[in-house]
Amino acid sequence: MTMQIGRRGSLAVLAGLAFGATAQAAPRKGSPLPDITIYHLEGRRSERIVWLMEELGFPYKLEFKRGDLMGSMAAIRALSPIVPMAPTVKYGDQILVESGAIMDLIVTRHAPDRLRPAEASRDFPNHLVFMHYAEGSLAARLFSDYRAWRAQPPKTRSPMVDSEACVQFAEDHLTRHPWFGGADFSTADIMMMFPLNVATSLNLVDAAQFPKVAAWKAKTEARPAYQRMLAKARPDGLIGALPALPAHAPSGPRAPRTPPAN
Ligand SMILES: N[C@@H](CCC(=O)N[C@@H](CS)C(=O)NCC(=O)O)C(=O)O
């Protein structure tokens, strides 16, 4: 195990942490795991892959420059100059981006019976919906609202599907299911944590309006694997956070809603 953790803000030291010695569970089936290196930005989406590996008890190397987001990004840019994004993952000799795809790849090939519902179950469609909803609709609309609302705070609800509607969809699901993948914790829960944190921490939505999301967050954050991820991937807490929006348009339903029966 190599471990070279630099001081906060140090330009000289790239944190190189190889984890896995404490792994509790070997893969029950699936093909052997190649060497995996996660190129990481503290507090960003690359936490998803660290968290996944901790849930699975799989070995991995974590690369980031502690306390220095731009420095961490420089290492990512060197690997992936056209779309430098976190996570970027070295999987054997392949360089991969897109957190959902990376998680699906690792589970499908190396842990096929773990962290997702059985394909024949009623939960499986919901699991897939939230695996993709996290980035495809929720994160996309949160960040487009954030940019627009910073320039011009909204006075009324948009006729388009806005941030609040997106979080309400998650809240409605959690009134009927304990987890985004249905009966059990799954990779859909890992995908949903980042955008739901963005929604409340940047004041895109009022957290008090979504008690099921708040309860889900509390129980999910209590998972030992999540706590291990925080200790390794966010050692100094959240750094370089975007400013939260000021108070904006009163929230509430735009029209009577009938939640889907899923
Ligand atoms: N859909 C991608 C999004 C990746 C992404 O945008 N990551 C952010 C950090 S959370 C990033 O690298 N931003 C840098 C930039 O946009 O230039 C995923 O899920 O991996």
The ligand as a Tripos MOL2 file, in Angstrom:
@<TRIPOS>MOLECULE
LIG
   20    19     1     0     0
SMALL
NO_CHARGES

@<TRIPOS>ATOM
      1 N1        -22.1740   12.9010  -16.0360 N.3       1 LIG1
      2 C1        -20.8020   12.9110  -15.5550 C.3       1 LIG1
      3 C2        -20.5210   14.3050  -14.9700 C.3       1 LIG1
      4 C3        -19.0700   14.4920  -14.5650 C.3       1 LIG1
      5 C4        -18.8050   15.9060  -14.1010 C.2       1 LIG1
      6 O1        -19.3160   16.9000  -14.6750 O.2       1 LIG1
      7 N2        -17.9980   16.0220  -13.0410 N.am      1 LIG1
      8 C5        -17.6700   17.3370  -12.5520 C.3       1 LIG1
      9 C6        -17.2540   17.2550  -11.0780 C.3       1 LIG1
     10 S1        -18.6380   16.8060  -10.0680 S.3       1 LIG1
     11 C7        -16.5120   17.8820  -13.3350 C.2       1 LIG1
     12 O2        -15.5640   17.1760  -13.5730 O.2       1 LIG1
     13 N3        -16.5880   19.1320  -13.7420 N.am      1 LIG1
     14 C8        -15.5310   19.7580  -14.4620 C.3       1 LIG1
     15 C9        -16.0360   20.5800  -15.6030 C.2       1 LIG1
     16 O3        -17.2370   20.5600  -15.8640 O.co2     1 LIG1
     17 O4        -15.2180   21.2290  -16.2540 O.co2     1 LIG1
     18 C10       -20.6250   11.8060  -14.5250 C.2       1 LIG1
     19 O5        -21.6220   11.4080  -13.8970 O.co2     1 LIG1
     20 O6        -19.5110   11.3020  -14.3600 O.co2     1 LIG1
@<TRIPOS>BOND
     1     1     2 1
     2     2     3 1
     3     2    18 1
     4     3     4 1
     5     4     5 1
     6     5     6 2
     7     5     7 1
     8     7     8 1
     9     8     9 1
    10     8    11 1
    11     9    10 1
    12    11    12 2
    13    11    13 1
    14    13    14 1
    15    14    15 1
    16    15    16 2
    17    15    17 1
    18    18    19 2
    19    18    20 1
@<TRIPOS>SUBSTRUCTURE
     1 LIG1         1 GROUP 0 **** ****
